[in-house]
Amino acid sequence: MAESIEKGFNSWLRKSSRRTSRQQNPGYLIRCPVCSNELQNATEATFDKHIRTDHPDLISKERGKGSSTTVSDLWSKAKDEVSRTTTPNRAGHPPPGGGGGDSSQPSPSKHQPARHQESAYGPPGEDMTSLLIKQPETKPISQEQLVAEVKGIYAGLIMVETKCIEVDNAQNAQTDATHKLNDEQWQALIALHRTLLHEHHDFFLASQHPSAAPALRRLATKYAMPARMWRHGIHSFLELLRHRLPGSLEHMLTFIYLAYSMMALLYETVPAFEDTWIECLGDLGRYRMAIEDDDVRHREIWTAVSRHWYSKASDKSPTTGRLYHHLAILVRPNGFQQLFYYTKSLCVAIQFDSARESVMTLLDPIMALGPNQVSRFSATELEFVRCHGIMFSKKFPEKFEKSTDDFIDSLDNFIARITRHFVQPGYWIGMIACCAIAGYGNERHPFFEAIRNPLSEQQGGQQVDKLDDVPKETMDAITLANRTHTVIFQRYGDNNILPYIHVTLVFMYRLAFLPEVNSLVAKEFPWKLLALMLNYLVDSVKDFERIEGEAFPNELEKGNSRRPLPEDYAMRGLLWADDYFSAAHFDGEQRDDDEKYMELPSMVESRKERVLYLGCRIATIGEQWLRYDRAEHLWTANFD
């Protein structure tokens, strides 16, 4: 269908081009090589008549009676002269080299020497290869034509889509291991799905045409065309190819490249569904990465490509948990980062519940690991992930206490050993601890329910004031978090721990508005150590209005200093961080991952300012735990 439409369209263009050419350029202006007279709209027949009428003696003298060879020679010579000396005629401008629309000008005598006429485009003999020619007039397409075009495309699309569904279902129903498709059959299936992709492309171009009416533009959304394109045109066939591996490997590679090219084209030409195209590009990159077993370099390249698209999609939709789940798969084998993305996918507004099963591929092997078995993780990373695996799955509870002790005992040395490289693991560890306290996004968990629906915004909310209401795993998470705080808050002068403190205080700031939750979480929190850390950091402050005021510190910055911190991107989308950032904090941010998470020297002071700002905010709201003296610029703990 797509090829027939394309052929018909090209035929229409050729006819229109010829018709326009005839209207604008009615014929040649021929100069007789014998007498130099100009013949308007000359053809070979009219030229022959001119020669026989005005120059009969030439014919009889050269060739004898009625020799047509002489006339043909003269005709060819006249046409060659036109090709050398003329350009397409345009209204109001004669072509260079003489001639033109004004036939009243006297023709030069055959005895006069040839003269170059002045050209409207430049002096005679000048190179005219860079001459600009006006574009032919085109008529705008009407709404009726657009509607008819979309209807025709959609009718063909339905036919091809139905055939694709039928073929894919038939192949998926084949359970016989001996049933294999040959190369020609695979190529036919690829051609069929390629046709469907082309039909969708034509539909999007026509329905999203700049002159299309709003009702026509809404058709793609109304009929879920992007989702149908992915499901029937790409995903179902990719799954068929995947289940037939390794025999279908070459054909799967061919189709992935084909589909990726089409999605990249739609990303450039149909911006109305940009978010969908970005996620589809990430999915295709993940398929390509998953089937690459031979070349590690190619696998890393496609992993980076897929991560780029998913990260771009998460920037546009920071509350969509599905995207963080996909990122978790791509960051293997980093245990801290994997666990962070898995838990984040459960603690955003649009949760991805399938992550509860996927995360077990990370947790199960670690929980089952024996004392003498080797792991690819460091001891600190291994014990941290194991602790959260036990709390998340409720398996091996007898191992929790020992794993917690091993993690806490090794944490300080771990931070000292990796120095500045603790910046990223620091805020991953901090946010994982917050997700654990929030019940890993369990909708029935009292803390998560309170964070998502504060009592001030709901009627009939439950007070969480009894320890019996809180699961044991949550109390274990609070204990683990507070022991971690105690180790890290004692590292005065270490700027590498500031991201951890920052993300922790953002969570505590949100809990300050939820006294029913905070009464349990803050009870064992090391407030005294926090006050000492804040008093240590405040010595470097010059403008106290920036930390004591209501305005978010970043709003007061100018230029490049306004850029978000790396942990800001990591916190973005979490339920307890949605009110922390100013409305314009991420506006205009179009950075790649490498740039977003790049550490700059100026970020140290920005983090200190944020930590002190949060210290003031928490002291203002929850004086039960922390107090701030504005006169002395000092913090004190009321309870520890």
VEXDREN-2710 file (C-alpha; in Angstrom, 1 decimal):
% VEXDREN-2710
k/r/px/py/pz
1/MET/0.0/0.0/0.0
2/ALA/2.8/2.4/0.9
3/GLU/4.6/1.7/-2.4
4/SER/1.4/2.2/-4.5
5/ILE/0.7/5.5/-2.7
6/GLU/4.3/6.6/-3.3
7/LYS/4.1/5.7/-7.0
8/GLY/0.8/7.6/-7.4
9/PHE/2.2/10.6/-5.6
10/ASN/5.4/10.6/-7.8
11/SER/3.3/10.3/-10.9
12/TRP/1.1/13.2/-9.9
13/LEU/4.3/15.3/-9.2
14/ARG/5.7/14.5/-12.7
15/LYS/2.4/15.5/-14.4
16/SER/2.1/18.7/-12.3
17/SER/5.7/19.5/-13.1
18/ARG/5.2/19.1/-16.9
19/ARG/1.9/21.1/-16.7
20/THR/3.6/23.9/-14.8
21/SER/6.5/23.9/-17.2
22/ARG/4.2/24.2/-20.2
23/GLN/2.3/27.1/-18.5
24/GLN/5.4/29.0/-17.6
25/ASN/7.6/28.2/-20.6
26/PRO/5.3/27.9/-23.7
27/GLY/8.2/27.0/-26.2
28/TYR/11.7/27.7/-27.5
29/LEU/12.7/31.0/-29.0
30/ILE/14.7/29.8/-32.1
31/ARG/17.1/32.0/-34.1
32/CYS/17.5/30.9/-37.7
33/PRO/21.2/30.2/-38.4
34/VAL/20.8/31.5/-42.0
35/CYS/19.0/34.8/-41.6
36/SER/19.2/35.2/-37.8
37/ASN/15.4/35.8/-37.6
38/GLU/13.7/34.8/-34.3
39/LEU/11.0/32.2/-34.5
40/GLN/8.6/32.1/-31.5
41/ASN/7.5/28.7/-30.2
42/ALA/9.4/27.0/-33.0
43/THR/9.1/23.3/-33.6
44/GLU/10.9/21.2/-36.1
45/ALA/7.9/21.4/-38.4
46/THR/7.6/25.2/-38.3
47/PHE/11.4/25.5/-38.7
48/ASP/11.3/23.2/-41.8
49/LYS/8.5/25.4/-43.3
50/HIS/10.6/28.6/-42.6
51/ILE/13.7/27.1/-44.4
52/ARG/11.7/25.9/-47.4
53/THR/9.8/29.2/-47.7
54/ASP/12.5/31.8/-47.1
55/HIS/15.6/29.8/-48.2
56/PRO/14.6/27.5/-51.1
57/ASP/17.8/28.3/-53.0
58/LEU/19.9/26.9/-50.1
59/ILE/18.2/23.6/-50.3
60/SER/18.5/23.2/-54.0
61/LYS/22.1/24.5/-54.0
62/GLU/23.4/22.2/-51.3
63/ARG/21.5/18.9/-51.6
64/GLY/19.1/19.1/-54.4
65/LYS/15.4/18.9/-54.3
66/GLY/13.7/18.5/-51.1
67/SER/16.7/17.3/-49.2
68/SER/15.5/17.0/-45.5
69/THR/19.0/16.3/-44.2
70/THR/19.9/20.0/-44.6
71/VAL/16.9/21.1/-42.7
72/SER/17.6/18.6/-39.9
73/ASP/21.2/19.9/-39.6
74/LEU/20.1/23.5/-39.4
75/TRP/17.4/22.6/-36.8
76/SER/20.0/20.8/-34.6
77/LYS/22.4/23.8/-35.0
78/ALA/19.6/26.2/-33.9
79/LYS/18.7/24.1/-30.9
80/ASP/22.4/23.9/-29.8
81/GLU/22.6/27.7/-30.0
82/VAL/19.6/28.0/-27.7
83/SER/21.1/25.5/-25.2
84/ARG/24.3/27.6/-25.0
85/THR/22.8/31.0/-24.7
86/THR/19.5/30.8/-22.8
87/THR/18.2/30.2/-19.3
88/PRO/14.6/29.5/-18.2
89/ASN/12.5/32.5/-18.9
90/ARG/11.0/34.3/-16.0
91/ALA/8.4/37.0/-15.9
92/GLY/9.8/40.4/-16.5
93/HIS/13.4/39.2/-17.2
94/PRO/14.7/38.2/-20.6
95/PRO/17.1/35.2/-20.6
96/PRO/20.8/36.0/-20.7
97/GLY/22.4/36.1/-24.2
98/GLY/19.5/37.8/-26.0
99/GLY/15.9/36.9/-26.8
100/GLY/13.1/37.2/-24.4
101/GLY/9.5/38.0/-24.1
102/ASP/9.7/41.2/-26.2
103/SER/9.5/40.1/-29.9
104/SER/9.2/43.7/-31.1
105/GLN/12.9/44.3/-30.9
106/PRO/14.6/44.4/-34.3
107/SER/16.5/41.3/-35.3
108/PRO/20.1/41.8/-36.3
109/SER/21.0/41.4/-40.0
110/LYS/22.8/38.3/-41.1
111/HIS/25.6/40.6/-42.3
112/GLN/26.0/42.3/-38.9
113/PRO/28.5/40.8/-36.4
114/ALA/26.9/39.0/-33.5
115/ARG/26.6/41.1/-30.3
116/HIS/26.0/40.0/-26.7
117/GLN/22.9/41.7/-25.3
118/GLU/23.0/43.0/-21.7
119/SER/21.6/40.5/-19.3
120/ALA/19.4/41.3/-16.4
121/TYR/21.3/38.8/-14.3
122/GLY/24.8/40.2/-14.8
123/PRO/27.4/41.1/-17.5
124/PRO/27.8/38.9/-20.5
125/GLY/30.2/36.0/-20.1
126/GLU/29.8/35.8/-16.3
127/ASP/29.3/32.4/-14.7
128/MET/25.7/31.9/-13.8
129/THR/25.9/28.6/-12.0
130/SER/25.0/30.1/-8.7
131/LEU/21.9/31.9/-10.0
132/LEU/18.8/31.5/-7.8
133/ILE/15.6/30.5/-9.6
134/LYS/12.2/31.1/-8.0
135/GLN/10.4/28.1/-6.6
136/PRO/7.4/27.2/-8.7
137/GLU/4.1/28.2/-7.1
138/THR/2.4/25.4/-5.1
139/LYS/-1.1/25.3/-4.0
140/PRO/-1.8/24.6/-0.3
141/ILE/-3.4/21.3/0.5
142/SER/-7.0/21.6/1.5
143/GLN/-8.6/20.0/4.6
144/GLU/-10.7/17.8/2.3
145/GLN/-7.6/16.5/0.6
146/LEU/-5.9/15.8/3.9
147/VAL/-8.9/13.9/5.3
148/ALA/-9.1/11.8/2.1
149/GLU/-5.4/11.1/2.3
150/VAL/-5.6/10.0/6.0
151/LYS/-8.6/7.8/5.3
152/GLY/-6.8/6.1/2.5
153/ILE/-3.6/5.6/4.5
154/TYR/-5.6/4.3/7.5
155/ALA/-7.5/1.8/5.3
156/GLY/-4.3/0.4/4.0
157/LEU/-2.7/0.4/7.5
158/ILE/-5.6/-1.7/8.9
159/MET/-5.1/-4.3/6.2
160/VAL/-1.4/-4.6/6.9
161/GLU/-1.8/-4.5/10.6
162/THR/-4.4/-7.3/10.5
163/LYS/-2.0/-9.4/8.5
164/CYS/0.9/-8.8/10.9
165/ILE/-1.3/-9.8/13.9
166/GLU/-2.4/-12.9/12.1
167/VAL/1.1/-14.0/11.0
168/ASP/2.7/-13.3/14.4
169/ASN/0.0/-15.2/16.3
170/ALA/0.3/-18.1/13.9
171/GLN/4.0/-18.3/14.4
172/ASN/3.8/-17.9/18.2
173/ALA/1.3/-20.8/18.3
174/GLN/3.9/-23.1/16.7
175/THR/5.3/-25.1/19.6
176/ASP/7.1/-27.7/17.5
177/ALA/10.8/-27.3/18.0
178/THR/11.4/-28.6/14.5
179/HIS/9.3/-25.9/12.9
180/LYS/11.9/-23.4/11.6
181/LEU/11.6/-20.6/9.1
182/ASN/14.0/-20.3/6.3
183/ASP/15.7/-17.1/5.2
184/GLU/13.2/-16.3/2.6
185/GLN/10.3/-16.6/5.1
186/TRP/12.1/-14.4/7.6
187/GLN/12.7/-11.8/4.9
188/ALA/9.1/-11.9/3.9
189/LEU/8.0/-11.3/7.6
190/ILE/10.5/-8.4/7.9
191/ALA/9.1/-6.9/4.7
192/LEU/5.6/-7.2/6.0
193/HIS/6.4/-5.4/9.3
194/ARG/8.4/-2.9/7.5
195/THR/5.4/-2.1/5.3
196/LEU/3.3/-1.6/8.5
197/LEU/5.9/0.8/9.9
198/HIS/5.9/2.8/6.6
199/GLU/2.1/3.0/6.7
200/HIS/2.3/4.3/10.3
201/HIS/4.9/6.9/9.2
202/ASP/2.6/8.1/6.4
203/PHE/-0.3/8.3/8.7
204/PHE/1.6/10.4/11.2
205/LEU/2.9/12.7/8.6
206/ALA/-0.6/13.3/7.1
207/SER/-2.5/13.5/10.4
208/GLN/0.1/15.8/12.0
209/HIS/0.5/18.0/8.9
210/PRO/1.0/21.7/9.9
211/SER/-2.3/22.6/8.1
212/ALA/-4.3/19.8/9.6
213/ALA/-7.3/20.7/11.7
214/PRO/-7.3/19.9/15.5
215/ALA/-9.8/17.1/15.0
216/LEU/-7.5/15.4/12.4
217/ARG/-4.5/15.8/14.7
218/ARG/-6.3/14.1/17.5
219/LEU/-6.9/11.0/15.5
220/ALA/-3.5/9.5/16.3
221/THR/-4.2/9.8/20.0
222/LYS/-7.8/8.7/19.7
223/TYR/-6.9/5.5/18.0
224/ALA/-3.7/4.9/20.1
225/MET/-1.6/4.8/17.0
226/PRO/1.9/5.1/18.7
227/ALA/1.1/2.2/21.0
228/ARG/-0.3/0.1/18.1
229/MET/2.7/0.8/16.0
230/TRP/5.0/-0.4/18.8
231/ARG/2.9/-3.4/19.7
232/HIS/2.0/-4.8/16.3
233/GLY/4.7/-3.4/14.2
234/ILE/7.7/-3.9/16.4
235/HIS/7.4/-5.6/19.8
236/SER/5.4/-8.7/18.8
237/PHE/7.8/-9.5/16.0
238/LEU/10.8/-8.9/18.1
239/GLU/9.5/-11.3/20.7
240/LEU/9.0/-13.9/18.0
241/LEU/12.5/-13.4/16.8
242/ARG/13.8/-13.6/20.3
243/HIS/12.2/-16.9/21.0
244/ARG/13.7/-18.3/17.8
245/LEU/17.2/-17.4/18.8
246/PRO/20.0/-18.2/17.9
247/GLY/18.7/-19.2/14.4
248/SER/17.0/-15.9/14.0
249/LEU/19.9/-13.7/15.2
250/GLU/20.9/-12.1/11.8
251/HIS/17.2/-11.4/11.0
252/MET/16.7/-9.9/14.5
253/LEU/19.6/-7.6/14.0
254/THR/18.3/-6.5/10.6
255/PHE/14.9/-5.7/12.0
256/ILE/16.2/-3.9/15.1
257/TYR/18.3/-1.6/12.9
258/LEU/15.3/-1.0/10.6
259/ALA/12.9/-0.3/13.5
260/TYR/15.5/2.0/15.2
261/SER/15.9/4.0/12.0
262/MET/12.1/4.5/11.7
263/MET/11.8/5.5/15.4
264/ALA/14.7/8.0/15.0
265/LEU/12.9/9.4/11.9
266/LEU/9.6/9.8/13.8
267/TYR/11.5/11.4/16.7
268/GLU/12.7/14.1/14.3
269/THR/9.6/14.6/12.2
270/VAL/6.6/13.9/14.6
271/PRO/7.4/15.8/17.8
272/ALA/3.8/15.5/19.1
273/PHE/4.7/12.0/20.4
274/GLU/8.3/12.6/21.3
275/ASP/8.0/11.0/24.7
276/THR/6.8/7.7/23.1
277/TRP/9.5/7.7/20.5
278/ILE/12.2/8.3/23.1
279/GLU/11.1/5.3/25.2
280/CYS/10.8/3.1/22.1
281/LEU/14.3/4.0/21.1
282/GLY/15.5/3.0/24.6
283/ASP/13.6/-0.3/24.3
284/LEU/15.2/-1.1/20.9
285/GLY/18.6/-0.3/22.3
286/ARG/17.9/-2.7/25.2
287/TYR/17.0/-5.5/22.8
288/ARG/20.1/-4.9/20.8
289/MET/22.2/-4.9/24.0
290/ALA/20.6/-8.1/25.3
291/ILE/21.4/-10.2/22.2
292/GLU/25.0/-9.1/22.0
293/ASP/27.1/-11.9/23.6
294/ASP/30.2/-12.0/21.4
295/ASP/31.5/-8.4/21.4
296/VAL/31.7/-6.8/24.8
297/ARG/32.4/-3.4/23.3
298/HIS/29.2/-3.4/21.2
299/ARG/27.3/-4.5/24.2
300/GLU/28.6/-1.5/26.2
301/ILE/27.8/0.8/23.3
302/TRP/24.2/-0.3/23.1
303/THR/23.9/-0.2/26.8
304/ALA/25.0/3.4/26.8
305/VAL/22.6/4.2/23.9
306/SER/19.6/2.6/25.7
307/ARG/20.5/4.3/29.0
308/HIS/20.7/7.7/27.2
309/TRP/17.2/7.4/25.9
310/TYR/15.7/6.1/29.1
311/SER/17.4/8.9/31.1
312/LYS/16.1/11.4/28.6
313/ALA/12.6/9.9/29.0
314/SER/12.8/10.0/32.8
315/ASP/13.7/13.7/32.6
316/LYS/10.5/14.3/30.7
317/SER/8.4/12.0/32.9
318/PRO/10.2/11.9/36.3
319/THR/7.2/10.3/38.1
320/THR/7.1/7.2/35.8
321/GLY/8.5/4.3/37.7
322/ARG/8.8/2.0/34.6
323/LEU/11.7/4.1/33.3
324/TYR/13.7/3.7/36.5
325/HIS/13.1/-0.1/36.3
326/HIS/14.6/-0.2/32.8
327/LEU/17.6/1.9/34.0
328/ALA/18.1/-0.6/36.9
329/ILE/18.6/-3.4/34.4
330/LEU/21.1/-1.4/32.4
331/VAL/23.4/-0.4/35.3
332/ARG/24.5/-3.9/36.2
333/PRO/26.7/-4.9/38.0
334/ASN/26.6/-1.8/40.3
335/GLY/24.7/-3.0/43.4
336/PHE/24.1/0.4/45.0
337/GLN/22.9/2.0/41.8
338/GLN/20.8/-1.0/40.8
339/LEU/19.0/-1.2/44.1
340/PHE/18.5/2.6/44.0
341/TYR/16.7/2.5/40.7
342/TYR/14.6/-0.5/41.6
343/THR/13.4/1.1/44.9
344/LYS/12.9/4.4/43.2
345/SER/10.6/2.8/40.6
346/LEU/8.3/1.8/43.5
347/CYS/8.4/5.2/45.4
348/VAL/7.2/7.6/42.6
349/ALA/3.7/8.6/41.7
350/ILE/3.3/6.1/38.9
351/GLN/4.7/2.9/40.4
352/PHE/6.0/0.0/38.4
353/ASP/4.9/-3.0/40.3
354/SER/6.8/-5.5/38.1
355/ALA/9.9/-4.2/39.7
356/ARG/9.0/-6.2/42.8
357/GLU/9.8/-9.3/40.8
358/SER/12.7/-8.0/38.9
359/VAL/14.6/-6.8/41.9
360/MET/14.7/-10.3/43.2
361/THR/17.1/-11.2/40.4
362/LEU/19.5/-8.9/42.3
363/LEU/18.6/-9.8/45.8
364/ASP/18.1/-13.6/45.8
365/PRO/21.7/-14.6/44.8
366/ILE/23.1/-12.2/47.4
367/MET/20.9/-13.4/50.2
368/ALA/21.7/-17.0/49.4
369/LEU/25.5/-16.4/49.1
370/GLY/27.4/-18.5/51.6
371/PRO/30.3/-17.1/53.8
372/ASN/33.0/-18.8/51.7
373/GLN/31.5/-17.8/48.3
374/VAL/32.9/-15.0/46.3
375/SER/30.8/-12.0/45.1
376/ARG/31.5/-9.4/42.4
377/PHE/30.5/-6.7/45.0
378/SER/32.7/-5.2/47.7
379/ALA/32.0/-6.4/51.3
380/THR/30.3/-3.1/52.2
381/GLU/28.1/-3.2/49.1
382/LEU/27.3/-6.8/49.5
383/GLU/26.1/-6.5/53.1
384/PHE/24.1/-3.4/52.4
385/VAL/22.2/-5.0/49.5
386/ARG/21.7/-8.2/51.6
387/CYS/20.2/-6.1/54.5
388/HIS/17.7/-4.6/52.1
389/GLY/17.0/-7.9/50.5
390/ILE/16.1/-9.4/53.8
391/MET/13.8/-6.5/54.7
392/PHE/12.2/-6.4/51.2
393/SER/11.6/-10.1/50.8
394/LYS/11.2/-11.1/54.5
395/LYS/13.5/-14.0/53.8
396/PHE/16.5/-15.1/55.9
397/PRO/15.6/-12.8/58.8
398/GLU/18.2/-14.6/61.0
399/LYS/20.9/-13.1/58.8
400/PHE/19.8/-9.5/59.2
401/GLU/21.5/-8.6/62.4
402/LYS/24.9/-10.0/61.4
403/SER/24.7/-8.3/57.9
404/THR/23.8/-5.0/59.5
405/ASP/26.8/-5.2/61.9
406/ASP/29.1/-6.1/59.1
407/PHE/27.9/-3.2/56.9
408/ILE/28.2/-0.7/59.7
409/ASP/31.7/-1.9/60.8
410/SER/33.0/-1.6/57.2
411/LEU/31.3/1.7/56.2
412/ASP/33.8/4.2/57.7
413/ASN/36.8/2.5/56.1
414/PHE/34.9/2.1/52.8
415/ILE/34.2/5.9/52.7
416/ALA/37.8/6.7/53.6
417/ARG/39.2/4.3/50.9
418/ILE/37.2/5.6/47.9
419/THR/37.3/9.3/49.0
420/ARG/35.6/11.5/46.4
421/HIS/34.1/8.4/44.7
422/PHE/31.7/8.1/47.6
423/VAL/29.7/11.1/46.3
424/GLN/27.4/9.0/44.1
425/PRO/27.2/5.9/46.4
426/GLY/26.5/8.3/49.2
427/TYR/23.2/9.7/47.9
428/TRP/22.2/6.2/46.5
429/ILE/22.6/4.8/50.0
430/GLY/20.7/7.7/51.5
431/MET/17.7/7.4/49.2
432/ILE/17.6/3.6/49.4
433/ALA/17.3/4.0/53.2
434/CYS/14.5/6.5/52.8
435/CYS/12.6/4.1/50.4
436/ALA/13.0/1.3/52.9
437/ILE/11.5/3.4/55.7
438/ALA/8.6/4.2/53.4
439/GLY/7.9/0.5/53.0
440/TYR/9.4/0.2/49.5
441/GLY/6.4/1.9/48.0
442/ASN/3.9/-0.7/49.5
443/GLU/0.5/1.1/49.1
444/ARG/-0.8/-0.5/52.3
445/HIS/2.2/0.6/54.3
446/PRO/1.2/3.3/56.9
447/PHE/4.3/5.5/56.3
448/PHE/4.0/5.4/52.5
449/GLU/0.3/6.2/52.7
450/ALA/0.9/9.1/55.0
451/ILE/3.7/10.5/52.7
452/ARG/1.5/10.2/49.6
453/ASN/-1.6/11.5/51.2
454/PRO/-0.8/13.8/54.1
455/LEU/-3.4/14.2/56.8
456/SER/-3.8/17.8/56.0
457/GLU/-5.0/16.9/52.5
458/GLN/-7.3/13.9/53.3
459/GLN/-10.3/13.2/55.4
460/GLY/-10.3/10.5/57.9
461/GLY/-6.6/9.6/57.8
462/GLN/-5.2/7.2/60.3
463/GLN/-2.7/8.2/62.9
464/VAL/0.3/6.0/63.1
465/ASP/1.0/6.3/66.8
466/LYS/1.4/2.7/67.8
467/LEU/4.4/0.5/67.2
468/ASP/2.0/-2.4/66.5
469/ASP/0.8/-0.5/63.3
470/VAL/4.3/-0.6/61.8
471/PRO/5.8/-3.7/60.3
472/LYS/8.9/-5.1/61.9
473/GLU/10.8/-4.7/58.6
474/THR/10.2/-0.9/58.8
475/MET/11.5/-0.7/62.3
476/ASP/14.6/-2.6/61.1
477/ALA/14.9/-0.1/58.3
478/ILE/14.8/2.8/60.7
479/THR/17.4/1.2/62.9
480/LEU/19.7/0.5/59.9
481/ALA/19.3/4.1/58.7
482/ASN/20.0/5.7/62.1
483/ARG/23.2/3.6/62.6
484/THR/24.3/4.6/59.1
485/HIS/23.7/8.3/60.0
486/THR/25.7/7.9/63.1
487/VAL/28.8/6.7/61.2
488/ILE/28.6/9.3/58.4
489/PHE/27.6/12.3/60.6
490/GLN/30.9/11.9/62.5
491/ARG/33.1/12.5/59.5
492/TYR/33.5/16.3/60.0
493/GLY/35.4/18.1/57.3
494/ASP/34.7/15.4/54.7
495/ASN/32.9/17.1/51.8
496/ASN/32.2/13.7/50.1
497/ILE/29.5/12.9/52.6
498/LEU/27.5/16.1/51.9
499/PRO/25.3/14.5/49.2
500/TYR/24.3/11.8/51.7
501/ILE/23.4/14.4/54.3
502/HIS/21.5/16.4/51.7
503/VAL/19.2/13.6/50.6
504/THR/18.6/12.5/54.2
505/LEU/17.6/16.0/55.3
506/VAL/15.2/16.3/52.4
507/PHE/13.4/13.2/53.6
508/MET/13.4/14.4/57.2
509/TYR/12.1/17.8/56.1
510/ARG/9.1/16.1/54.5
511/LEU/8.5/14.0/57.6
512/ALA/8.5/17.2/59.8
513/PHE/5.1/17.9/58.2
514/LEU/3.9/14.4/59.3
515/PRO/4.1/14.2/63.1
516/GLU/2.5/10.8/63.2
517/VAL/5.4/9.3/61.1
518/ASN/8.1/11.6/62.4
519/SER/7.4/10.6/66.0
520/LEU/8.8/7.1/65.2
521/VAL/11.5/7.9/62.6
522/ALA/13.0/10.9/64.5
523/LYS/13.0/9.2/67.9
524/GLU/16.3/7.5/67.4
525/PHE/17.7/9.9/64.8
526/PRO/21.2/11.3/65.8
527/TRP/20.1/14.9/66.2
528/LYS/23.1/15.9/68.4
529/LEU/25.5/14.7/65.7
530/LEU/23.5/16.5/63.1
531/ALA/23.6/19.8/65.1
532/LEU/27.4/19.5/65.5
533/MET/27.8/18.9/61.7
534/LEU/25.6/21.9/61.0
535/ASN/27.5/24.1/63.4
536/TYR/30.8/23.0/61.7
537/LEU/29.4/23.8/58.2
538/VAL/28.0/27.2/59.2
539/ASP/31.4/28.7/59.9
540/SER/31.9/29.1/56.1
541/VAL/28.6/31.1/55.6
542/LYS/28.9/34.7/54.7
543/ASP/25.3/35.5/53.8
544/PHE/23.0/34.1/56.5
545/GLU/19.8/35.4/54.7
546/ARG/20.4/32.7/52.1
547/ILE/20.1/29.8/54.6
548/GLU/17.6/31.4/57.0
549/GLY/15.2/32.8/54.3
550/GLU/12.1/31.1/52.9
551/ALA/13.4/31.1/49.3
552/PHE/15.0/28.0/47.9
553/PRO/18.8/28.7/47.7
554/ASN/19.1/27.9/44.0
555/GLU/16.6/30.6/43.1
556/LEU/19.1/33.2/44.3
557/GLU/21.9/31.9/42.0
558/LYS/22.7/33.3/38.5
559/GLY/24.2/31.7/35.4
560/ASN/25.7/28.3/35.6
561/SER/25.5/28.3/39.4
562/ARG/21.8/27.7/39.1
563/ARG/22.3/24.2/37.6
564/PRO/20.9/21.3/39.7
565/LEU/23.2/19.2/41.8
566/PRO/23.7/15.5/40.7
567/GLU/21.6/14.3/43.6
568/ASP/18.8/16.6/42.6
569/TYR/18.3/14.5/39.4
570/ALA/18.4/11.4/41.5
571/MET/15.7/12.7/44.0
572/ARG/13.5/14.1/41.2
573/GLY/10.2/12.2/41.1
574/LEU/10.3/10.8/44.6
575/LEU/7.1/11.5/46.5
576/TRP/8.9/13.2/49.4
577/ALA/11.0/15.5/47.1
578/ASP/8.2/16.9/44.9
579/ASP/7.7/20.0/47.2
580/TYR/11.3/20.5/47.9
581/PHE/12.5/21.9/44.5
582/SER/11.2/25.2/43.2
583/ALA/8.9/25.1/40.2
584/ALA/11.6/26.3/37.8
585/HIS/14.5/24.3/39.2
586/PHE/14.8/21.9/36.2
587/ASP/13.5/24.3/33.5
588/GLY/15.6/24.3/30.4
589/GLU/17.7/21.4/31.6
590/GLN/18.8/19.4/28.5
591/ARG/21.9/17.6/29.7
592/ASP/23.3/14.2/29.0
593/ASP/24.0/11.8/31.9
594/ASP/27.7/12.5/31.9
595/GLU/27.1/16.2/32.2
596/LYS/24.2/15.9/34.8
597/TYR/26.3/13.8/37.2
598/MET/29.5/15.7/36.7
599/GLU/31.0/17.0/39.9
600/LEU/32.1/20.7/39.8
601/PRO/34.2/22.4/42.4
602/SER/31.4/25.0/43.0
603/MET/29.0/22.2/44.0
604/VAL/30.6/21.8/47.5
605/GLU/29.5/25.3/48.6
606/SER/26.1/24.8/47.0
607/ARG/25.6/21.5/49.0
608/LYS/26.7/23.2/52.2
609/GLU/24.2/25.9/51.7
610/ARG/21.4/23.4/50.9
611/VAL/22.2/21.4/54.0
612/LEU/22.2/24.5/56.3
613/TYR/19.0/25.7/54.6
614/LEU/17.3/22.4/55.4
615/GLY/18.6/22.5/58.9
616/CYS/16.9/25.9/59.4
617/ARG/13.7/24.6/57.8
618/ILE/13.5/21.5/60.0
619/ALA/14.3/23.5/63.2
620/THR/11.6/26.0/62.3
621/ILE/8.9/23.3/61.8
622/GLY/9.9/20.6/64.3
623/GLU/11.4/22.4/67.3
624/GLN/10.7/19.2/69.3
625/TRP/13.9/17.7/67.9
626/LEU/16.2/20.5/66.6
627/ARG/16.5/24.2/67.5
628/TYR/18.2/27.1/65.6
629/ASP/19.4/30.3/67.3
630/ARG/19.3/33.0/64.7
631/ALA/21.3/35.4/66.8
632/GLU/24.2/33.0/67.4
633/HIS/23.7/31.0/64.2
634/LEU/23.9/27.8/66.1
635/TRP/21.9/24.5/66.2
636/THR/21.1/22.5/69.3
637/ALA/19.4/19.2/69.7
638/ASN/16.4/18.9/72.0
639/PHE/16.4/15.1/72.0
640/ASP/19.0/12.5/71.4
END
